[in-house]
Every structure is written in structure tokens, then in C-alpha cells.
Amino acid sequence: MKIIDSHIHLDRYDERKQKQILTDMEKAQVESLLTVSMNLTSSIKNYQLSIKDSRIKPAFGFHPEQSLPSEEEVTDLLSWMREHRHNMFAVGEVGLPYYLRQENPNIDTSEYIEILDRFLAFAKEFEKPVILHAVYDDAPVVCDLLEKNQITKAHFHWFKGDIQTVERMVKNGYHISITPDVCYEKEIQELVSVYPLKLMMLETDGPWPFEGVFKGEWTHPGMMHDSARQIASIKNLPIEIVYETLYQNTKDFYHI
């Protein structure tokens, strides 16, 4: 019944909660944490965390839900990633600014697309998996870029989108990861019902908080056990099969 958190922002927890998560991992049967980065500073923090504890598997990148970085910032980040490529498990989190665009519809996404394309080219060059923030209308654009760069090791975290995009992603063998909101969000439950278990992983996206039975709690990787049970219920599969498949999918995808 081991699990792996395939998407967590460990560097964004305070030091006390970081220590609590690491202390609890064995008891909670959490084997590893894929910790994603926001920018260069975040990447360095996650790298430093991984040096202290080998259960932490860092990914480096630029999160799209923030102001555009300067050319110098992008160049510095890619240069640092190149230097630390042997320590990185994936390029991420990268993608397009869907939620930022809801707040400011005048945002020009062309520069975000150009930046994402550079990170995908890096991933292709060094044969790294990619952890993607791409939902709704942005997902087909990202699929275009993945196909252009001939990338198949793509992980869409907390994905939402239409059935045509889902079918395209399945055909291309792209993975998705499911957050604890599968326990109460109909949209995510419907996604789980149609997406193949063999292309699925678990995540928390912590420290992002959740509602439902988790309301008022700080986000902990142990919550993924509730997610696994919910997935088993939706898929009408034995819980042992679901646990083993989700666990092995993540180990194989990230070469853990």
C-alpha cells in the first residue's frame, strides 16, 4: 500500500511542516516526494532539500501562473538546470497561465508559449520527463508543443479539459495525476472514470488546501490514501490493484 506524491511544492511549506511531512512519511507509507519548482530560487531550495533527504526527488522549472520572467531570468534558470541535470528528476512545473488569464484577460500568452517551448526543448535534449500545468483551453496548445518536440514523457498535473483533449492525451500516452479533490469534485471523478489507470498517478499539489473532508486541514501526503480509495471505488477495482498500479506507474515514469 505504498504511495508516491508525484507533485508537491515542498519548498513552499514552512520548515516545521517540512520536517513533519518527512517524519511522517514512513508511517504514512509515502515512499517519495516529487517536489516541483516555481523559478530559480525555488529550484535551488528543492535541490538543497533533496541533498538532505534522498526521498525528495526534485523537478526544476518556471511555474506559469506568475509574471513573465526576463530573458536573463530564463537563461539563468536553464543554465542552472543544465549544470544540475544529473540531480533533477523532471522539468517542472511548466505550462501556461490559465488562471492568471482569468484575472487579466489581456495577458498575451505568446511569450509564455515561447518560454514553455524552450523548457520542452531542454527536456527533449536531456531526456527528462515534463510536469505540466495545462488545463482547459491551454491543454490542446500544450499537446501541440509536446508533439512538436516529440515528447511522450508528459505528466499533466491536476488536469481538467474536454473529452477530445482527454482522448488525444490517452492516445499519446500522457500521464495525469489525481489530487485529494477526487473525493468531492464531480469533474475530477468523471475524469478518473474515463482515463486509463495505467496512465494515472497520485499527487497533493501541497501546500494547496482542499475542501470536503479535508476542509481546515493543512495538506499532507497522507491524504493520497483517500484519493486511492476513491479511485478504486470509481473504477470498481480491488484497492490492492489500484495501489500497486499507481505506485508502479510513478516509479516507472520517474525512474525512481
C-alpha positions in Angstrom: 0.0 0.0 0.0 2.9 2.4 -0.7 2.3 5.7 -2.4 4.3 8.4 -4.1 3.4 12.1 -4.2 4.1 12.9 -7.9 3.5 16.7 -7.4 4.2 18.7 -4.3 5.7 22.1 -3.6 7.8 21.0 -0.6 9.8 24.2 -0.6 6.7 26.3 -0.1 5.9 24.7 3.3 7.4 26.3 6.4 10.3 24.4 8.0 8.1 22.9 10.7 5.7 21.3 8.3 8.5 20.2 6.0 10.0 18.3 9.0 6.6 16.9 9.9 6.0 15.6 6.4 9.4 13.9 6.3 9.0 12.4 9.8 5.5 11.0 8.9 6.5 9.5 5.5 7.4 6.0 6.7 4.3 5.7 8.9 2.1 7.1 6.1 3.7 4.7 3.7 4.8 7.5 1.4 7.9 6.4 -0.3 9.0 9.5 -2.3 8.1 13.1 -3.0 8.4 14.7 -6.4 8.8 18.3 -5.5 8.3 20.9 -8.2 9.7 24.4 -8.5 8.4 27.9 -9.3 11.6 29.6 -10.5 15.4 29.5 -10.0 15.2 30.4 -6.2 12.6 27.6 -5.7 14.7 25.2 -7.8 17.7 25.8 -5.6 15.6 25.3 -2.4 14.2 22.0 -3.7 17.7 20.9 -4.8 19.0 21.6 -1.3 16.1 19.7 0.3 16.9 16.7 -1.9 20.6 16.7 -0.8 19.5 16.4 2.8 16.9 13.6 2.2 17.1 11.2 -0.8 13.4 10.5 -0.6 12.9 14.0 -2.1 13.0 13.9 -5.9 13.3 17.5 -7.3 12.0 18.9 -10.5 13.2 22.3 -11.8 11.3 24.8 -13.9 9.2 28.0 -14.1 5.6 28.0 -12.9 3.4 29.9 -15.5 0.9 31.4 -13.0 3.2 34.4 -12.4 4.5 37.4 -14.2 6.7 36.8 -17.2 10.4 36.4 -16.3 13.0 38.4 -18.0 15.2 36.9 -20.7 18.1 36.9 -18.2 16.0 35.0 -15.6 15.0 32.3 -18.1 18.6 32.0 -19.3 20.0 31.8 -15.8 17.4 29.1 -14.8 18.1 27.0 -17.9 21.8 27.3 -17.4 21.5 26.3 -13.7 19.3 23.4 -14.7 21.9 22.3 -17.2 24.5 22.3 -14.5 22.3 20.3 -12.2 20.6 18.0 -14.7 22.0 14.9 -13.0 20.2 15.8 -9.8 16.8 16.6 -11.5 14.1 14.0 -12.0 11.9 16.2 -14.3 11.4 19.6 -15.8 8.6 21.2 -13.9 6.4 22.8 -13.1 6.0 24.4 -16.5 3.0 25.3 -18.7 0.6 28.1 -19.5 -1.1 30.7 -17.3 -4.8 29.8 -17.4 -5.9 31.1 -14.0 -3.8 34.3 -14.3 -5.5 34.9 -17.6 -8.9 34.6 -15.9 -7.8 37.5 -13.7 -6.4 39.5 -16.5 -7.8 38.5 -19.9 -5.4 40.9 -21.7 -2.4 38.8 -20.9 -0.5 37.9 -24.1 0.2 34.2 -23.9 2.6 34.1 -26.9 5.7 34.8 -24.7 4.6 32.1 -22.2 4.3 29.7 -25.1 7.8 30.6 -26.3 9.2 30.1 -22.7 7.4 26.7 -22.4 8.8 25.7 -25.8 12.3 26.3 -24.5 11.8 24.2 -21.4 10.3 21.4 -23.6 13.4 21.5 -25.9 15.6 21.2 -22.8 13.6 18.2 -21.6 13.9 16.6 -25.0 17.7 17.3 -25.1 18.3 15.7 -21.7 15.5 13.1 -21.9 13.7 14.3 -18.8 10.0 13.9 -18.1 7.9 17.1 -18.1 5.5 18.1 -15.3 2.8 20.3 -16.8 0.4 23.0 -15.7 -2.1 22.9 -18.6 -5.8 23.0 -18.1 -9.0 23.6 -20.2 -8.2 25.6 -23.4 -4.5 25.6 -22.7 -4.2 21.8 -22.8 -4.5 21.4 -26.6 -1.9 24.1 -27.2 0.5 22.2 -24.8 -0.3 19.0 -26.6 0.8 20.7 -29.9 4.1 21.7 -28.3 4.7 18.2 -26.9 4.1 16.7 -30.3 6.3 19.3 -32.0 9.2 18.5 -29.6 8.5 14.7 -29.8 8.0 14.4 -26.0 6.0 11.4 -24.7 7.0 11.5 -21.1 4.4 14.2 -20.2 2.7 14.4 -16.8 -0.4 16.7 -16.7 -0.9 17.5 -13.0 -4.4 18.3 -11.7 -5.7 18.2 -15.3 -9.1 19.5 -16.4 -10.3 19.5 -20.0 -12.7 18.4 -22.7 -13.2 14.8 -23.8 -11.4 15.5 -27.2 -8.3 16.6 -25.3 -8.5 13.6 -22.9 -8.7 11.2 -25.9 -5.7 12.9 -27.5 -3.7 12.7 -24.3 -4.5 9.0 -23.8 -3.6 8.2 -27.4 -0.2 9.9 -26.9 0.4 8.1 -23.6 0.4 11.2 -21.4 0.0 10.7 -17.7 -2.2 12.6 -15.3 -2.1 12.9 -11.5 -5.1 13.0 -9.2 -5.4 15.3 -6.2 -7.5 14.7 -3.0 -10.3 16.7 -4.5 -11.3 13.5 -6.3 -13.1 12.7 -3.0 -15.6 15.5 -3.6 -15.2 17.1 -7.1 -17.5 15.6 -9.7 -15.4 16.9 -12.6 -12.3 15.0 -11.3 -14.4 11.9 -10.6 -15.6 11.9 -14.2 -12.0 12.3 -15.4 -11.0 9.3 -13.3 -13.8 7.2 -14.7 -12.6 7.7 -18.3 -8.8 7.9 -18.0 -6.8 4.7 -18.0 -5.5 3.7 -14.6 -2.2 2.7 -16.3 -1.6 6.4 -17.1 -2.5 7.7 -13.7 -0.6 8.9 -10.6 -1.4 10.5 -7.2 -0.4 14.0 -6.1 -1.3 16.6 -3.4 -0.1 19.8 -5.0 0.6 20.8 -1.4 0.5 23.2 0.3 -2.6 23.9 -1.7 -5.6 23.4 0.7 -8.6 21.1 -0.1 -12.3 21.2 0.8 -14.7 18.4 1.7 -13.4 16.0 4.4 -10.1 17.9 4.3 -11.5 21.4 5.0 -9.4 23.2 7.6 -6.5 20.7 7.4 -3.1 21.5 6.0 -2.2 19.4 3.0 -0.3 16.3 3.9 0.8 13.5 1.5 -1.1 11.0 3.7 -4.3 12.4 2.1 -3.4 10.5 -1.0 -4.7 7.3 0.6 -8.2 8.8 0.5 -7.6 9.5 -3.2 -6.5 5.9 -3.9 -9.6 4.5 -2.2 -11.8 6.9 -4.2 -10.2 5.9 -7.4 -10.7 2.3 -6.6 -14.4 3.0 -6.0 -14.9 4.9 -9.2 -13.0 2.3 -11.2 -14.7 -0.6 -9.4 -11.4 -2.3 -9.0 -9.7 -4.0 -6.0 -7.9 -1.5 -3.8 -4.7 -3.6 -3.9 -4.6 -3.4 -7.7 -5.2 0.4 -7.7 -2.4 1.0 -5.1 0.1 -1.2 -6.9 -0.7 0.3 -10.3 -0.5 4.0 -9.2 2.7 3.2 -7.3 4.4 1.4 -10.2 3.3 4.0 -12.7 5.0 6.7 -10.8 8.2 4.7 -10.2 8.5 3.8 -13.9 7.6 7.3 -15.1 10.3 9.0 -12.9 12.8 6.1 -12.8 12.7 6.1 -9.0 
